[in-house]
Amino acid sequence: MTWWPETAGDVDKPRAKEYEYVTEVLDYGWHNTSSPAFNMRLEQAFAEKFGVNYAITHNSGTATMHSCLMAAGIGPGDEVIIPPLTAAATALVVIHQNAVPVFADLDPDTFNINPEAIRELITPRTRAIIPVALYGLSADMDPIMEIAEEHDLVVIEDCAEAFLAEYKGKLAGAIGHMGSFSFQGSKHMTCGDGGIVITDDPDYAQGVRYGMAFGYSTIGAESAPTTAPPREVRQDPNFARHVALGWNYRLAELAAAAALGQLERLDDLVGWRQAVAAGYAEVIGDCDWLRPQKVPEGYVNTYWCYTVLIDTDEITWHQFRDQYVGFGGDPIYGAWRPIYLEPVFSEERFYGRGCPHRCPLYKGTPQQYGKGLCPVTERIQPLLLQFRTNWDRQRAQQQFEALGKTIAYFEGNS
Ligand SMILES: Cc1ncc(COP(=O)(O)O)c(C=O)c1O
């Protein structure tokens, strides 16, 4: 097996920087208006790594997208086009802004949102598109940006699962008007929970920062050592603090310190996942009934997970999983249900009183969230196998062996 490059080393082990930075925070102590500025350092380093002007840390990759929608002024009566196969967060933030999620079907090969499907769903109410870089692979961004330009739409890339993924020489997340990343525990770089928004636009950066920190009048687009207004300002009883509607989506300094340590070795963390993905690919080889997520020319997939479609009627998802686990593989994940089939959507358990669909400000036909809405998604979703890529060398080897034996078993060579 040739899959493990020497450079991958024991990539999950060297955490010296994380320890050093976290210790720096602890030694500094807890203060309200001053900090060791790890959020600022993380923002600046992330912006530099992605070649953008601004980065704004948040406490999750859900909060990030909520702030993006606030910054874009999305609200009641607006429609936002999203894919049906993604973490629920992508859709829930739209509902939380009292806007209407509209689901565009997937490309059957890349499993990402299909630009042609987006085009068919544009209405005078469409205000934004959230393409998701699913499993580590960018959506087809050129046509999406063209559609956005034609119809004056905001594009928010959900790159929670796609750090350093590339699309035609550009980094995913830095192509749309704003890009959102998650630092949740399973992601390429993590601090347990957290997230970050990137953008080149100073107005969006300002709006996102307002969303993140209570709409404080003293914060701007640029990174600063702390979001708290200076003491002499905040002590004044006449101080007008809040100039915009915002939340408290701040990332703790301790978490920012750990995330900065991870960012400094992000290339290794990504390379490690790509190496594990290459291992799965090598085992699958020319097996004609397992079809991996297609990586079109000009794309670089950074493999949050390695995803494969069972492309035969003769083997069910559960049969495959049972054999794989029986051969020592880690219990494998299926893909999320299409979001619109989750009870919160199909039973419209939103804010009550008909919002957002039957809100008097919404002039479209209420969306029918039910079976048949996105046929491609409904056909492929039940057949997807998501193989984890964040294994150490020994556990990865175990998965490859289990996969090889499972394939041989179903091909009658066991
Ligand atoms: C595609 C996608 N979007 C958004 C999120 C939400 O991120 P978080 O868990 O940090 O809120 C996740 C994962 O958690 C995700 O995979």
The ligand as an SDF file (V2000), in Angstrom:
LIG
                    3D

 16 16  0  0  0  0  0  0  0  0999 V2000
  -21.6620   22.1240    5.4080 C   0  0  0  0  0  0  0  0  0  0  0  0
  -21.7520   22.6100    6.8260 C   0  0  0  0  0  0  0  0  0  0  0  0
  -22.2680   23.8270    7.0590 N   0  0  0  0  0  0  0  0  0  0  0  0
  -22.3590   24.3070    8.2990 C   0  0  0  0  0  0  0  0  0  0  0  0
  -21.9490   23.5880    9.3930 C   0  0  0  0  0  0  0  0  0  0  0  0
  -22.1440   24.1760   10.7390 C   0  0  0  0  0  0  0  0  0  0  0  0
  -20.9480   24.3890   11.4200 O   0  0  0  0  0  0  0  0  0  0  0  0
  -20.9190   24.4030   13.0090 P   0  0  0  0  0  0  0  0  0  0  0  0
  -21.1360   23.0260   13.4990 O   0  0  0  0  0  0  0  0  0  0  0  0
  -19.5570   24.9300   13.3350 O   0  0  0  0  0  0  0  0  0  0  0  0
  -21.9930   25.3370   13.4630 O   0  0  0  0  0  0  0  0  0  0  0  0
  -21.3970   22.3030    9.1980 C   0  0  0  0  0  0  0  0  0  0  0  0
  -20.9020   21.4170   10.2390 C   0  0  0  0  0  0  0  0  0  0  0  0
  -20.9380   21.3750   11.3330 O   0  0  0  0  0  0  0  0  0  0  0  0
  -21.3020   21.8110    7.8800 C   0  0  0  0  0  0  0  0  0  0  0  0
  -20.7850   20.5970    7.6460 O   0  0  0  0  0  0  0  0  0  0  0  0
  1  2  1  0
  2  3  1  0
  2 15  2  0
  3  4  2  0
  4  5  1  0
  5  6  1  0
  5 12  2  0
  6  7  1  0
  7  8  1  0
  8  9  2  0
  8 10  1  0
  8 11  1  0
 12 13  1  0
 12 15  1  0
 13 14  2  0
 15 16  1  0
M  END
$$$$
